[in-house]
Amino acid sequence: MNRTIAPAVNIADHITIPRTEELVLSNGIKVYAIPSNQGVIKIDFVFDAGKWFEQKNLVADFANKLMREGTKQKSSLAINEILDFYGCNLEEQAYFSNAGFQLYSLSRNIHQVLPLMKEMLTEAAFPESEFELLRSNRKEKHLQRLAKNDYLANRLFLSNMWGKTHPYGRVTELENFDEMRVTDVHDFFYQHYHAGNCFIILAGEYTDATIKQIDELFGAADWKKQPSTPILHQRSMGQTLIIHQEKENAVQTSLMVGNATITKTHPDFDELTIVNTLLGGYFGSRLMANIREEKGFTYGIYSSLSAYQHGAIFEVSADVGKEHKDATFHEIKKEMQRLQTELVDDEELQTVKNYMSGRILRSVDGALRYADVLKGLLLFNRTPESINNYMHAIQSIDANRIQELAQQHLQFDSMYKVSVG
């Protein structure tokens, strides 16, 4: 064996997707079950209950957080003691369009914990004391964040891109904490966390008895269904593309560049993620090589392409020395233009293809990891086969297509340029 020669890299051209069973509970809730023999179970309860649906700022997040802080029968302490005794972990997650809970448990303990989960979802009490404690903590954290350049830059970036009344652009203001009442949180929870607004993903070592118990608890008629009304929000873009907020005594400047871009349903979206990775989507990207390694302006600079159910955002962000702000903007523009005018060489493109293909393979390695992928597919009405379509897009794209996509979607002059510092 010659250890001076690296082994060949072999990327699969087709992925075997973990098997998924599709079940329907007695009340119509869909359950997507991914079996494995790992000895653990993850149950993901997903609701249309994110920021998109709230009438007052912060209510969706507070409803999600406070669900576990007490029921009609149990205090928050009692709930946490049960979860700890059985070695479980319960995570709350609230996003723009959806929210929910992930319960991790040893397979042998799941039957003791599921009744508690049903109790929290149907009998959450929202104690005033817990509400006030969360409000106080979140207000203090908000004040601390307002001192950070990157937090301020992100607020300016989103509110100008979407408008201050749009859920994607509506930022937290200090008065929002005082305007909210515990009754707002209670009402939001029971309006959106119900059987008619939910699907469940079950992953791990479950049995027929597990499925039966899930149906008895969460498929029961006592978990109310409520009619849901579609909600639309109008985008209101700011007309000023270059925004700077001066901050006294700041050593660094936080900057962001980007715009609202094509959504995940657009036929170019998967290929655009490849362009984004080349530009700034991983540690070996062009932005990193130029602005971090060559120029030394920053410790890290990244670009991202974030898809939501009602929109998508492309952005570049970095913290740079205050004196390097203008030069950094110039170099970001230069790297976008390079992708538009010069063909990517085969070696660089192949490196990105290998990197992205490896990430896909890891994401479907095992039931628990694939559960997160499946959740994303379901939220965007995509089928599991779209994973292989994405893999094919990565493997088949060429330099000419990269250039074409950059010319269409990376127009620096029409992007927002925000800086704070």
C-alpha positions as CSV (number, residue, x, y, z in Angstrom):
1,M,0.0,0.0,0.0
2,N,1.4,3.4,-1.0
3,R,0.2,5.8,1.7
4,T,1.3,8.8,-0.4
5,I,-1.6,8.2,-2.7
6,A,-5.1,9.1,-1.5
7,P,-7.8,6.5,-1.9
8,A,-10.3,7.1,-4.7
9,V,-13.5,8.9,-3.8
10,N,-16.6,7.1,-4.8
11,I,-19.9,8.9,-4.6
12,A,-23.1,7.0,-4.9
13,D,-25.3,8.0,-7.8
14,H,-28.4,6.6,-6.1
15,I,-29.4,6.6,-2.4
16,T,-31.5,3.9,-0.8
17,I,-34.0,5.9,1.3
18,P,-34.9,4.4,4.7
19,R,-38.2,2.6,4.7
20,T,-41.2,4.7,5.9
21,E,-44.6,3.4,6.9
22,E,-47.5,5.8,6.5
23,L,-50.3,5.4,9.0
24,V,-53.4,7.3,9.8
25,L,-54.7,7.6,13.4
26,S,-58.4,7.2,14.2
27,N,-58.9,11.0,14.1
28,G,-57.1,11.5,10.8
29,I,-53.6,12.5,12.0
30,K,-51.0,11.1,9.6
31,V,-48.0,9.3,11.1
32,Y,-44.8,8.6,9.2
33,A,-43.0,5.8,10.9
34,I,-39.3,5.0,10.2
35,P,-38.3,1.7,11.8
36,S,-34.8,0.9,13.2
37,N,-33.3,-1.3,15.9
38,Q,-31.3,1.4,17.7
39,G,-33.1,1.0,21.1
40,V,-34.3,4.6,21.0
41,I,-37.3,6.5,19.7
42,K,-37.8,10.0,18.4
43,I,-41.3,11.4,18.0
44,D,-41.8,14.7,16.2
45,F,-45.1,16.5,16.6
46,V,-45.3,19.1,13.8
47,F,-48.0,21.9,13.7
48,D,-48.8,24.8,11.5
49,A,-48.2,27.2,14.5
50,G,-45.2,29.4,13.7
51,K,-44.7,33.2,13.6
52,W,-46.7,33.3,10.3
53,F,-50.0,32.7,12.3
54,E,-49.5,35.1,15.3
55,Q,-51.5,38.3,15.8
56,K,-49.0,39.7,18.3
57,N,-45.3,39.4,18.1
58,L,-43.6,36.7,20.3
59,V,-46.9,34.8,21.0
60,A,-46.0,31.8,18.8
61,D,-42.6,31.3,20.5
62,F,-44.1,31.8,24.0
63,A,-46.8,29.3,23.3
64,N,-44.3,26.7,22.2
65,K,-42.0,27.3,25.2
66,L,-44.7,27.4,27.9
67,M,-46.5,24.2,26.9
68,R,-44.2,22.1,29.2
69,E,-44.3,24.6,32.1
70,G,-47.4,23.1,33.8
71,T,-50.7,21.3,33.1
72,K,-54.0,21.2,34.9
73,Q,-52.6,18.3,36.9
74,K,-48.8,18.8,37.1
75,S,-46.4,21.6,37.8
76,S,-43.3,22.3,35.6
77,L,-41.2,20.6,38.3
78,A,-43.3,17.4,38.2
79,I,-43.1,17.3,34.4
80,N,-39.4,17.7,34.3
81,E,-38.9,15.1,37.1
82,I,-40.9,12.5,35.0
83,L,-38.8,13.3,31.9
84,D,-35.6,13.0,33.8
85,F,-36.6,9.8,35.6
86,Y,-37.2,8.0,32.3
87,G,-34.1,9.5,30.6
88,C,-36.1,11.5,28.0
89,N,-35.3,14.8,26.3
90,L,-38.1,17.1,25.1
91,E,-37.2,19.9,22.7
92,E,-39.4,22.8,21.6
93,Q,-39.0,24.3,18.2
94,A,-40.8,27.3,16.8
95,Y,-40.1,28.6,13.3
96,F,-41.6,31.0,10.9
97,S,-44.3,28.7,9.5
98,N,-44.4,25.6,11.8
99,A,-43.7,24.7,15.4
100,G,-43.7,21.5,17.4
101,F,-41.9,19.2,19.8
102,Q,-39.4,16.4,19.5
103,L,-39.4,13.7,22.2
104,Y,-36.4,11.5,22.5
105,S,-36.8,8.3,24.7
106,L,-35.4,4.9,25.2
107,S,-37.7,2.5,23.5
108,R,-38.4,0.6,26.7
109,N,-39.6,3.8,28.4
110,I,-41.8,5.4,25.7
111,H,-45.0,3.9,27.0
112,Q,-44.6,5.7,30.4
113,V,-43.9,9.0,28.7
114,L,-46.5,9.3,25.9
115,P,-49.4,9.9,28.3
116,L,-47.5,12.9,29.7
117,M,-47.0,14.2,26.2
118,K,-50.7,13.9,25.6
119,E,-51.4,15.8,28.8
120,M,-49.1,18.7,27.8
121,L,-50.7,19.0,24.4
122,T,-54.3,18.9,25.6
123,E,-54.2,20.3,29.2
124,A,-51.4,22.9,29.2
125,A,-52.3,25.4,31.9
126,F,-49.9,28.3,31.1
127,P,-49.4,29.5,34.7
128,E,-49.1,33.2,35.1
129,S,-45.9,32.8,37.2
130,E,-44.1,30.8,34.5
131,F,-45.3,33.3,31.8
132,E,-43.9,36.2,33.8
133,L,-40.6,34.4,34.4
134,L,-40.2,33.6,30.7
135,R,-41.1,37.2,29.8
136,S,-38.5,38.6,32.2
137,N,-35.8,36.3,31.0
138,R,-36.5,36.9,27.3
139,K,-36.7,40.7,27.8
140,E,-33.3,40.6,29.4
141,K,-31.8,38.5,26.7
142,H,-33.3,40.8,24.1
143,L,-31.6,43.8,25.7
144,Q,-28.3,42.0,25.8
145,R,-28.6,41.1,22.1
146,L,-29.3,44.7,21.1
147,A,-25.7,45.4,22.1
148,K,-24.4,43.0,19.5
149,N,-23.7,44.2,16.0
150,D,-24.7,41.0,14.2
151,Y,-28.1,41.0,16.0
152,L,-28.7,44.6,14.9
153,A,-27.6,43.9,11.4
154,N,-29.9,41.0,11.0
155,R,-32.9,43.1,12.2
156,L,-32.2,45.8,9.6
157,F,-31.6,43.2,6.9
158,L,-34.9,41.3,7.4
159,S,-37.1,44.3,8.1
160,N,-36.0,46.1,5.0
161,M,-36.2,43.0,2.8
162,W,-39.7,42.0,3.9
163,G,-41.3,44.9,5.6
164,K,-41.8,45.5,9.3
165,T,-45.3,44.0,9.3
166,H,-44.4,40.8,7.4
167,P,-43.6,37.7,9.6
168,Y,-40.2,37.3,8.0
169,G,-39.4,41.0,8.6
170,R,-41.2,41.7,11.9
171,V,-38.5,42.0,14.5
172,T,-38.8,42.0,18.3
173,E,-39.3,45.4,20.0
174,L,-39.0,45.9,23.7
175,E,-42.7,47.0,23.9
176,N,-43.8,43.6,22.5
177,F,-43.0,41.9,25.8
178,D,-45.3,44.3,27.7
179,E,-48.1,44.2,25.1
180,M,-48.5,40.4,25.4
181,R,-50.8,38.7,27.9
182,V,-50.8,35.1,29.0
183,T,-54.3,34.8,27.6
184,D,-52.8,35.6,24.1
185,V,-50.4,32.7,24.6
186,H,-53.1,30.3,25.9
187,D,-55.5,31.2,23.0
188,F,-52.8,30.8,20.3
189,F,-51.9,27.4,21.6
190,Y,-55.4,26.0,21.6
191,Q,-56.1,27.5,18.2
192,H,-53.1,25.9,16.5
193,Y,-52.0,22.9,18.5
194,H,-54.7,20.4,17.7
195,A,-55.4,17.2,15.8
196,G,-56.5,19.0,12.6
197,N,-53.3,20.9,12.4
198,C,-50.7,18.2,13.0
199,F,-48.6,15.3,11.6
200,I,-46.3,13.0,13.5
201,I,-43.0,11.4,12.6
202,L,-42.0,8.4,14.6
203,A,-38.4,7.1,14.2
204,G,-36.6,4.3,16.0
205,E,-37.3,1.0,17.6
206,Y,-41.1,1.0,18.0
207,T,-43.5,-1.9,18.1
208,D,-47.2,-2.5,17.3
209,A,-47.9,-1.7,20.9
210,T,-46.3,1.7,20.4
211,I,-48.4,2.4,17.4
212,K,-51.5,1.3,19.3
213,Q,-50.8,3.6,22.2
214,I,-50.1,6.5,19.9
215,D,-53.5,5.9,18.3
216,E,-55.3,5.6,21.7
217,L,-53.8,8.8,22.9
218,F,-53.4,11.1,20.0
219,G,-56.0,9.6,17.7
220,A,-58.7,9.9,20.3
221,A,-61.8,12.1,19.7
222,D,-61.1,14.2,22.7
223,W,-58.2,15.9,20.9
224,K,-60.2,18.6,19.2
225,K,-60.0,19.5,15.5
226,Q,-60.6,23.1,14.5
227,P,-61.0,24.5,11.0
228,S,-58.0,26.5,9.9
229,T,-58.1,29.7,7.8
230,P,-55.3,30.4,5.3
231,I,-53.4,33.5,6.2
232,L,-51.7,35.8,3.7
233,H,-49.1,38.5,4.4
234,Q,-48.0,41.1,1.9
235,R,-44.3,41.9,1.5
236,S,-43.3,45.6,1.7
237,M,-39.7,46.1,0.6
238,G,-37.5,49.0,1.7
239,Q,-36.3,51.1,-1.2
240,T,-32.8,51.8,0.3
241,L,-30.4,49.0,-0.5
242,I,-27.3,50.4,1.3
243,I,-27.9,50.7,5.1
244,H,-25.3,51.5,7.7
245,Q,-25.8,52.0,11.4
246,E,-22.9,53.6,13.2
247,K,-21.9,52.3,16.6
248,E,-19.5,54.2,18.8
249,N,-16.4,52.5,20.0
250,A,-17.1,49.5,17.8
251,V,-14.0,47.5,16.8
252,Q,-15.8,45.3,14.3
253,T,-18.5,45.8,11.8
254,S,-21.2,43.1,11.2
255,L,-22.3,43.1,7.5
256,M,-24.9,41.3,5.5
257,V,-25.5,41.1,1.8
258,G,-28.5,39.4,0.2
259,N,-32.1,39.4,-1.1
260,A,-35.3,37.4,-1.2
261,T,-34.8,34.8,-3.9
262,I,-36.5,31.9,-5.6
263,T,-38.4,29.5,-3.4
264,K,-37.9,25.8,-2.9
265,T,-40.6,25.0,-5.5
266,H,-38.7,26.8,-8.2
267,P,-37.0,24.4,-10.7
268,D,-33.6,26.2,-10.2
269,F,-33.6,26.0,-6.4
270,D,-31.6,22.7,-6.0
271,E,-28.9,23.9,-8.5
272,L,-28.7,27.3,-6.9
273,T,-27.7,25.6,-3.6
274,I,-24.6,24.4,-5.5
275,V,-23.7,27.9,-6.6
276,N,-24.2,29.1,-3.0
277,T,-21.9,26.4,-1.7
278,L,-19.2,27.4,-4.2
279,L,-19.5,31.0,-3.2
280,G,-19.7,30.7,0.6
281,G,-21.5,27.7,1.7
282,Y,-18.6,25.7,3.3
283,F,-15.2,26.3,4.8
284,G,-13.4,25.8,1.5
285,S,-15.6,28.3,-0.4
286,R,-14.4,31.3,-2.5
287,L,-15.4,33.9,0.1
288,M,-13.4,32.0,2.7
289,A,-10.4,31.7,0.5
290,N,-10.4,35.3,-0.5
291,I,-11.7,37.3,2.5
292,R,-10.4,35.1,5.4
293,E,-7.4,33.3,4.1
294,E,-5.9,35.8,1.6
295,K,-7.1,39.2,2.9
296,G,-7.4,38.4,6.6
297,F,-10.5,40.6,7.1
298,T,-12.5,38.1,9.1
299,Y,-12.4,34.8,11.1
300,G,-15.2,33.5,9.0
301,I,-17.6,34.5,6.2
302,Y,-20.4,32.4,4.9
303,S,-23.3,32.5,2.5
304,S,-26.6,30.7,2.9
305,L,-29.7,29.9,1.0
306,S,-32.6,29.5,3.5
307,A,-36.0,28.2,2.2
308,Y,-39.2,28.9,4.1
309,Q,-42.8,27.9,3.1
310,H,-43.6,31.4,1.9
311,G,-40.3,32.6,0.6
312,A,-36.5,32.2,0.6
313,I,-33.5,34.3,1.5
314,F,-30.0,34.4,0.1
315,E,-27.5,36.1,2.3
316,V,-23.8,36.6,3.0
317,S,-22.7,37.5,6.5
318,A,-19.5,38.3,8.3
319,D,-17.9,40.2,11.1
320,V,-14.9,42.2,9.9
321,G,-12.5,44.8,11.1
322,K,-14.3,48.2,11.0
323,E,-11.7,49.5,8.6
324,H,-12.3,46.6,6.2
325,K,-16.1,47.2,5.7
326,D,-16.0,48.7,2.2
327,A,-13.2,46.5,1.0
328,T,-15.2,43.4,2.2
329,F,-18.3,44.5,0.2
330,H,-16.1,45.0,-2.8
331,E,-14.6,41.5,-2.5
332,I,-18.0,39.9,-2.1
333,K,-19.2,41.6,-5.3
334,K,-16.0,40.5,-7.1
335,E,-16.5,36.9,-6.1
336,M,-20.1,37.0,-7.4
337,Q,-19.0,38.5,-10.6
338,R,-16.2,35.9,-11.0
339,L,-18.9,33.2,-10.9
340,Q,-20.8,35.1,-13.6
341,T,-17.8,35.7,-16.0
342,E,-15.4,32.8,-15.4
343,L,-16.1,29.1,-15.7
344,V,-15.4,27.1,-12.6
345,D,-12.6,24.6,-13.1
346,D,-13.3,20.9,-12.8
347,E,-11.3,20.3,-9.6
348,E,-13.1,23.0,-7.6
349,L,-16.5,21.9,-8.9
350,Q,-15.8,18.3,-8.1
351,T,-14.7,19.2,-4.6
352,V,-18.0,20.9,-4.0
353,K,-20.0,18.0,-5.5
354,N,-18.2,15.5,-3.2
355,Y,-18.8,17.7,-0.2
356,M,-22.5,18.2,-0.9
357,S,-23.0,14.5,-1.8
358,G,-21.4,13.5,1.4
359,R,-23.8,15.7,3.4
360,I,-26.8,14.1,1.7
361,L,-25.5,10.7,2.5
362,R,-25.0,11.5,6.2
363,S,-28.5,13.1,6.4
364,V,-30.2,9.8,5.5
365,D,-27.8,7.6,7.6
366,G,-30.2,6.1,10.1
367,A,-33.8,6.5,11.1
368,L,-33.3,9.4,13.5
369,R,-31.4,11.5,11.0
370,Y,-33.7,10.7,8.2
371,A,-36.7,11.8,10.3
372,D,-35.4,15.4,10.1
373,V,-35.0,15.2,6.3
374,L,-38.5,13.7,6.0
375,K,-40.0,16.5,8.0
376,G,-38.5,19.0,5.6
377,L,-39.8,17.1,2.6
378,L,-43.3,16.9,4.1
379,L,-43.4,20.7,4.9
380,F,-42.6,21.5,1.2
381,N,-44.8,18.8,-0.3
382,R,-41.8,16.9,-1.7
383,T,-41.5,13.1,-2.0
384,P,-38.5,11.1,-0.8
385,E,-37.4,10.5,-4.4
386,S,-36.6,14.3,-4.5
387,I,-33.5,13.4,-2.5
388,N,-32.2,11.4,-5.4
389,N,-33.2,14.1,-7.8
390,Y,-31.1,16.5,-5.7
391,M,-28.2,14.1,-5.8
392,H,-28.5,13.9,-9.6
393,A,-28.6,17.7,-9.9
394,I,-25.4,17.9,-7.9
395,Q,-23.6,15.2,-9.9
396,S,-24.8,16.4,-13.3
397,I,-24.3,20.2,-13.1
398,D,-21.5,21.7,-15.1
399,A,-19.5,24.9,-15.2
400,N,-21.7,26.5,-17.9
401,R,-24.8,25.9,-15.8
402,I,-23.1,27.4,-12.7
403,Q,-22.3,30.5,-14.7
404,E,-25.8,30.8,-16.0
405,L,-27.3,30.5,-12.5
406,A,-24.9,33.1,-11.1
407,Q,-25.8,35.5,-13.8
408,Q,-29.5,35.1,-13.1
409,H,-29.6,35.0,-9.3
410,L,-26.4,36.7,-7.9
411,Q,-26.9,40.4,-8.8
412,F,-25.0,42.2,-6.2
413,D,-26.2,45.7,-7.1
414,S,-29.8,44.8,-6.5
415,M,-29.1,43.2,-3.1
416,Y,-29.4,44.8,0.3
417,K,-26.1,45.8,1.8
418,V,-26.4,46.2,5.6
419,S,-23.6,47.1,8.1
420,V,-23.5,47.9,11.8
421,G,-20.4,49.0,13.6
